[in-house]
Amino acid sequence: MILVIRPDATLAQIEHIVETVKELGYTPHVSRGESRTIVGVIGDETKPQAANFSVIPGVEQVLAIMKPFKLASREFSNADSIVYVGKTRIGGGSLAMIAGPCAVENYETMDIVAKYVKAGGANILRGGAFKPRTSPYAFQGMGEDGLKILQEVGQKYDMPTVTEVMDPRQIDLVCRYADMLQLGARNMQNFDLLKEVGKTRKPILLKRGMSATVKDLLMSAEYILAEGNKDVVLCERGVRSFEDSTRNMLDMSAVPNVKGQSHLPIIVDPSHATGRPDLIPSMCRASVAAGADGVHVEVHNCPEKAMSDGPQALLPHQFLDLMADLRRLAEAMNREFSKTNPATEEVH
């Protein structure tokens, strides 16, 4: 439920409200807006103690939230949340353009790709150091060496970085090098991992599971939010279906669906959704048109030699053309790429 605080409530009253919520066996989450303060109350709304909230001094109104995801819901925050990854702003009309190779393979490749994607307007650099693979014999990533390369290249091009964390034991290590933690589709319902990243203060990119509903995705986000980390960005990356001409089925309706139910930003990953470079540009344009807060695109300068997911990567010149299209589309919709001082030099 939500406790709407009176506009004239004192700081002492708000602190008393929070303490009373705790004493009654609930977990409080305070959200201060420009004009109002609300306290989200997490716990069993059917308990008799819930009726007592309305009489606490400073409480103006008590609102029940019927959805199972409380903190992620529109009822908790009607205003769109904005998440900052370094200097990059996601949400509120600012678009995240996340790009880079599937995996960090070596410094040279990472440097070449970063130079191109930065010139095109990308504002977050991606690259996997730990790779969850279907086969135990496939390339599993470079680990800490890959994290060091990603961080060094990101700093060189003044781009914040995002990379995947697969296990609670990796969190401290990845946090030392990356600006944003990604939880992949296979770990969307790894609840112990969700709770542990929720204890960090790093922004989280949470990808939808391969067979997960939108409700499942929002419930997973709730685990992170409930631990105190409010900087969660959702990602639609396609779901399993009977269609076999694409890698997955991109559920474009998930974007407005999430927007209607939640205040959290949502981006789209057409690379993993389609697995086909010929479809990625049109699906990126459709994502922005549908209201997504950004896109996530894999780029490689030599896909035939890529250690991971080469067939779904755009070539650098294809990415540059795509970004030019998306920039025009964003301007037409009164939106913009989040500013990160894009490189002005000519790329060869």
N, C-alpha and C positions, 0 to 999 in steps of 0.2 A: 504494500500500500504506500501511498504518498501523503506526507504531512505538509500542507501548504502553510508556510510561516507568515504571520502578519507582517505587513511592510514596516510597522513601527516597533517590531520586536527588538529587544536589546540583545547584545552579544551574550550576556549572562543568561537570558531566557533561552537562547538557542543552545547554549552549552547544557542547560538544564534539560531541555528536550532530548538532546542526544544521550545524556546520561540516563534519563528515564527509560528511553527505548532499550538501552542495554540492560537495565535492571529488570525490565519485563521479559527479558529473554529473546530479544530481537537484535538484528544487526543493522545499525544506521549507516546511511550513505548521504552525506550532505552535498548538495549541488547549489552553488550560488550563481544566479543569473544577474543580468544588468538591473532588473527591477524587483525580482523576487528570489527568495531562498526557499528551497524545498528539501525535505529529508525523506529519502527512500527508506522504507522499513522492510527488511527481508525476514521472513518467518511465516509461521502458520497464521493466516488471517482469520481463521475460524476460532482461535483460542479466545476465551472470555476477556483476557487482558486487552485485546485489540480495541475493545470499546472504550477503554480509558484514555486513548490518545487524544480524543476530541476535547478533553477538559484540561489538558496541560496548558498552562499560561504561555501565550505566544503562538499557539496553533490556531490558525484561522479555519482550516478545512481539512478533512480526512477523505482521501480518494482511494477506492479499492482498485487494484490492478488485477484483472482476471487472467491475463496471459501468464504462462509459466515462466517466461523470461521477464523479469521485473526491471532490472537496471538497463537492459538493452531496448526497452519498449519506448514507443512514442509517448505513452502516458507519463513516463518518468521524465522525459525531456522532449518537448515539442520542437525545440530548435535543433537544427542539424549540428552534430558534433564536428569539431575541427581537430585534426590530429597533426602535430608537427613532427617531422622526421628531420632532424637538423634544422636547416632553414627552409625546408620544403613543407608547404601547407597543403593538407589534404582535406577536402570538404569545403562547404560554404562557397562554392563557385570556383575553387582552385583545384586544378586537375593534377594528379600524380602521374607522371610518365616514367614508369619503371622499365628499365631495359638493361640488357647485358646477356652474356652467355649462360647456358644452363648451369655449367659447372666451371669453377676456376681451374684451369688446366696448367697455365704457366703465366709468368709476368708479361711476356711479349703479347700473347693473344689478348689478355685482359686489358693491356694498355691500348692496343689498336682499337678494340671494340669500344672502350670507354671514350676514346677521342671522337669517334664517329657519333655515338649516341648523345654525347654532350653537345656536339655541334648541331644535332638535329632538334634539341630541346628537351631531351630526357633530364629529369631532375632527381632521380634516385637510381643508383647503380646496383644491379643484382648480380649474383654469382654464387653457386652452391659450393660450400666446402665440405659438407657432409651430404651424401646423396643416398636417399632411400631407393633402392633398385629392386625390381622383381626378381632378378637373378642374383644369387650370391657371388657369381663370378664376374659381374659387370663392375665397371669403374665406380668406386664408392666415395670418391672425393679425396682431396688432399689434406683434409683436417686442418690443423692449426697453421700449417704452411700456406694453405689456401686462404685462410682468414687474414693472414699477414699481407698477402698480395692484394686481396680485395681492399683492405684498409689503405694500403699505400697508394694504390691507383685512385681510389675514391678521394683521398686527400689531394693528390696531384691535380685532379680535375674539379676539385671543390664540389663533390657530390656525396651526399650521405649514402650509406650502403644498407642493403638488406640481404640476409642470408638465412638459410633454414637451420633450425635446431630440431633434433630428432629425439633427444633423450634428456631427462632432467639433469643428468650428470654433465651435459655439454653446456648448460646455460651460462655458468660463470665464465667459461672460456669464450663463448660466442659474444657475450656482453662486453668483453674487453676490447673487441675489435669492430663489431657491427653497430650501426645506429638503429636498426630495426630487426626484430626477430620474426622469421616466417615459420608458421606451422603449416606443413603441407597437408594435402588431402588425406593421406594415410593416418595422420595424427590428429585429425579434427576432433575425434572422440577419445583421445588419449587423456583421460581426465586428470591423472596425476601431473602430466606435463602441462596441461592447461592451468592448473592451480599454481604450479611453480613459476610459470612465466607471468602469471598474474601478480606475483609478489615482486617482480622486477619493476623498474620504472622506464623500461624500454618500450617504444611503440611495437604493437604486435600486428602482423599481417596474417590473418586467419583464413585459410582456404577451405572452401566447401568440400566435404567428402564426396567420394565418387558415387555413393548411393544415398546421400544425405538429403533430407528435405530442408526447406528454408527454415522451418521451425527447429530442426536439429542444429543447423548452423548457428542460429541465434541462441539456442540453449548452451552451445559450446562457448560462445562469446560471453554468456552470463557467468560461466565459471571464472573467466579472466577478470571480468568486471567486479565480481563478488570478492576477489582478493585485493581490490583496491587499485588495479591498473585500469584507467579509463581510456587509454589510448589504443583503441582496437579498430583496425580497418579490415573489413570483410572482403573476400575475393571469390567471385563466381568463376570457376574454371572447368565447367562442363561436368555432366553426370553420365553414368552408364545407361545405355539404351540398346535396342536391337539394331540400330543403324550402324553399319560397318564401313561406310565410306569416309567417316571422320573418326578421329581418335576417341572423342567423347561427343555428347550432345550438348551444345552450348545453350543453357537455359537463360535467354535474354530477358524473359519475364521476371527473373529473380531480382533484377535491378529495381524496377518500380515496386515489386512485391516487398522487398526489404525496406525500401524507402517509405512505404506506407506503414510498416509495422515498427520500424526502428529508427533511431536518430544516428546510428553509426554510419560512417562512410562505407561505400562499397565500390570496388574496382572490378575489372574484368580481365581475365587472362585468356585471350583467344589462341595463344600458342599451344597450351595444353588442352584446351577445349577442342580445337579442330585438328591439330597435328599437321596442318597443311599450310605452307607459306602463301599459297594462292588465295586462301580464304581469310587469312589474318587481317589484311588491310580493311576489307569490307566489314568484318566483325568488330574491328576497332572503331570504325566510324559509327556502326550501329550502337556500340556500347556508349559512346559519348552522347549520341542522339537519344538514347534511352534514359539518360540521366546519371550514368556512372560517374564516379569521382576520379576516374583515371583508368589507365590500362597497364597491362604487364606483358611485355613483349620480349621474346628471346631473340638475340642477335648474335651472329657469329661471322667472322670474316672468311672462314673456310669451313663451311658446314660438313664437307665430306671427310674432314679430319677431326671433327668434334668428338670428344670423349663421351658425350651424353646428349641425346636428343638433337643431333644435327639436322635430321630431316624436317624439323618444325621451326628451324631458325631462319629469320630474315637475313639477307645480305645487308651490309651497311648502306648501300645506295637505295635499297628498297625501304629501309627504315627512314632514311632522310626524306624520301618522297611521301611516305605515310605521315610523318610528323608535319610536313607542310600542309597536307590535307586536313589533319586534325586541328591544326592551329586555325585554319579558316573556319572550320565547323564550330570550334569553340567560340570564336569571335562572334559568329552569327547567333549563337545561343547565349551571348553575354556572359561567357565564362572564359577562363584563361589558364594557361599552364602556370603552375606555381613557379615563382621566380627563383632561379639559382644562378643568375648571371651567365647565360649560355655563352659558349665560346664564339668568338667573332672571326677567328682566323679561318682561312680556306682549308678544307680537308682534302687531301690527295689520296 
